[in-house]
Amino acid sequence: MHCSHFNLPGGGTAIICGRDRLKACAVCGLPSAKLCDFPLTGVKAGKTCDRPVCEKCAVHSEPDTDYCPTHARMIEQPTCAFCSEAAEARCGWKGSVPTPVRADEVLHGDVLWMFPGRLCGKVTAIEPRGEHGLLRLTYWLARIRRESWIHRHITAEVYVDRPGACKTPCCAAHSREVRDGLHYCSEHWGAWEAVQ
């Protein structure tokens, strides 16, 4: 059994004992007492960020709601994804968007992106290999068959196309209002104009 000693705000101390050690704060490395409550989108919709943060690094919002510093900035004032200006809107383009998923959440038939912006192809086979925690994904790119071994640890992420909205924050220079309250980012308004 492992016990940890913590100094609390106001001068008090606390001792927490248990089998598992507390996760370190993702910002400063101290033991964390909270998890980020930022709601996720895409394939992880309905879940929260759950990044471990300590009392000092957590940004408190409503009662029982805490955010990691990265997500707190997104809620307070998001910045444009294309420049550093304050975002005025989020892109509402609906379609397939590259979404980060854990390697073990990849499905047969998913369109796999090994790096954002580099399309690799459609997954045709998935073969787990337990002894090394690896996952072999077979995919087709044009007419060439390729294979990748991906570590299947909880932190290993790949990008796949999943249905959803773009939701990219953008400033006035990088967005266009196509209908009342519906904006498209500079990556999607060209596609919208092509179908008009």
C-alpha positions in Angstrom: 0.0 0.0 0.0 1.3 3.4 -0.9 0.6 6.6 1.1 1.1 10.2 -0.2 1.3 13.3 2.0 -0.1 16.6 0.6 -0.1 20.2 1.8 -3.5 21.7 1.5 -4.4 25.3 0.9 -4.8 27.1 4.2 -2.0 25.1 5.9 -3.6 21.7 6.4 -2.2 18.4 5.3 -3.7 15.2 4.0 -2.5 11.6 3.7 -4.0 9.5 1.0 -3.3 5.8 1.0 -4.1 3.2 -1.7 -2.8 0.6 -4.1 -2.2 3.0 -7.0 -0.1 6.1 -6.9 -1.8 9.3 -7.8 -1.1 10.5 -11.4 1.2 13.4 -11.8 -0.2 16.7 -12.8 0.1 17.1 -16.6 1.3 20.7 -16.1 3.8 20.8 -13.2 4.3 17.1 -12.3 3.0 17.4 -8.7 0.5 14.8 -7.5 -2.9 15.6 -9.1 -6.2 15.9 -7.2 -8.5 16.7 -10.1 -9.3 15.7 -13.7 -10.1 18.1 -16.5 -13.9 18.2 -17.2 -13.6 19.6 -20.8 -16.2 17.8 -23.0 -14.6 15.9 -26.0 -16.1 15.8 -29.5 -15.9 13.3 -32.4 -15.5 9.6 -31.6 -14.9 10.5 -27.9 -18.1 12.6 -27.6 -19.8 12.2 -24.2 -16.4 11.7 -22.5 -14.2 14.4 -20.8 -10.5 15.2 -21.2 -9.6 13.7 -17.8 -6.1 15.2 -17.9 -4.8 15.0 -14.4 -4.2 18.5 -12.8 -3.2 19.6 -9.3 -5.1 22.1 -7.2 -2.7 24.9 -8.2 -2.8 24.3 -12.0 -6.6 23.5 -12.3 -8.7 26.4 -13.5 -12.0 26.3 -11.5 -15.2 27.2 -13.3 -18.6 26.3 -11.9 -18.9 24.2 -8.7 -17.3 20.8 -9.3 -16.0 21.8 -12.7 -12.2 22.1 -13.3 -10.2 22.5 -16.5 -6.6 22.0 -17.5 -5.0 25.3 -18.6 -5.1 24.4 -22.3 -8.9 23.7 -22.2 -9.6 26.7 -19.9 -8.1 29.0 -22.6 -10.3 27.4 -25.2 -13.4 28.0 -23.1 -12.5 31.5 -22.1 -11.3 32.9 -25.5 -10.4 30.5 -28.3 -7.8 31.6 -30.8 -8.0 31.2 -34.6 -6.4 27.9 -35.8 -4.9 29.8 -38.7 -3.4 32.8 -36.9 -3.1 34.1 -33.4 -6.1 36.4 -33.5 -9.2 35.9 -31.2 -11.6 33.4 -32.7 -15.1 34.8 -33.6 -16.7 31.6 -34.8 -16.3 27.9 -35.1 -16.5 26.1 -38.4 -19.8 24.3 -38.9 -18.8 22.1 -41.9 -20.3 18.7 -41.5 -18.6 15.6 -43.0 -15.8 13.3 -42.2 -13.1 14.9 -40.2 -9.7 13.5 -39.1 -10.3 12.5 -35.5 -7.6 11.2 -33.0 -8.5 7.8 -31.6 -6.5 5.2 -29.6 -5.0 2.6 -31.8 -7.3 -0.1 -30.3 -10.4 1.9 -31.4 -9.5 1.7 -35.1 -12.2 -0.2 -37.0 -12.1 -2.2 -40.2 -13.0 0.1 -43.1 -11.8 3.3 -41.3 -9.9 5.8 -43.5 -6.5 6.0 -41.7 -4.4 9.1 -41.5 -0.9 8.4 -40.1 -0.1 12.1 -39.7 -2.7 14.9 -39.8 -3.0 16.0 -43.5 -1.4 12.8 -44.9 -4.0 10.3 -46.1 -2.8 6.8 -45.9 -5.8 4.7 -47.0 -8.7 2.4 -46.0 -8.0 -0.2 -43.2 -8.5 -3.7 -44.7 -7.2 -5.8 -41.8 -6.4 -5.5 -38.1 -4.2 -8.1 -36.4 -3.4 -7.8 -32.7 0.0 -9.0 -31.5 -0.2 -9.4 -27.8 3.3 -10.2 -26.7 4.7 -6.7 -27.6 1.4 -4.7 -27.2 1.5 -4.0 -31.0 -1.3 -3.8 -33.5 -0.8 -4.4 -37.2 -3.0 -2.3 -39.5 -3.1 -3.2 -43.2 -4.3 -0.4 -45.4 -4.4 0.4 -49.1 -3.0 3.7 -50.5 -3.8 4.0 -54.2 -2.9 0.5 -55.5 -0.1 -0.2 -53.0 -0.7 -2.4 -50.0 1.0 -1.1 -46.8 1.3 -2.3 -43.3 2.0 -0.5 -40.0 2.8 -1.7 -36.6 1.3 0.6 -34.0 1.9 0.4 -30.3 -1.4 -0.4 -28.7 -0.8 1.5 -25.5 -3.5 3.9 -24.2 -1.4 6.9 -25.3 -0.9 5.7 -28.9 -3.2 7.7 -31.2 -3.8 7.6 -34.9 -6.1 9.7 -37.0 -9.2 8.3 -38.7 -12.1 9.8 -40.6 -15.2 9.9 -38.4 -18.5 11.8 -39.0 -18.7 15.1 -37.3 -18.3 18.9 -37.6 -15.0 20.6 -38.2 -15.5 23.0 -35.2 -12.2 24.8 -35.9 -12.0 28.2 -34.2 -11.4 30.9 -36.7 -11.2 34.7 -36.8 -13.1 37.0 -39.2 -10.3 36.8 -41.8 -10.3 33.0 -41.8 -14.1 32.4 -41.7 -17.1 33.1 -43.9 -20.7 33.3 -42.8 -22.7 31.2 -45.2 -26.1 31.4 -43.5 -27.3 33.1 -40.3 -24.9 32.0 -37.6 -23.3 29.2 -39.7 -19.6 29.8 -40.5 -17.1 27.8 -42.5 -13.3 28.0 -42.0 -11.0 28.9 -44.8 -10.3 25.2 -45.5 -14.0 24.5 -46.1 -15.6 27.5 -47.7 -14.0 26.6 -51.0 -15.8 23.3 -50.9 -19.0 25.0 -50.0 -18.6 27.5 -53.0 -17.9 24.5 -55.3 -21.3 23.0 -54.6 -23.3 26.2 -54.8 
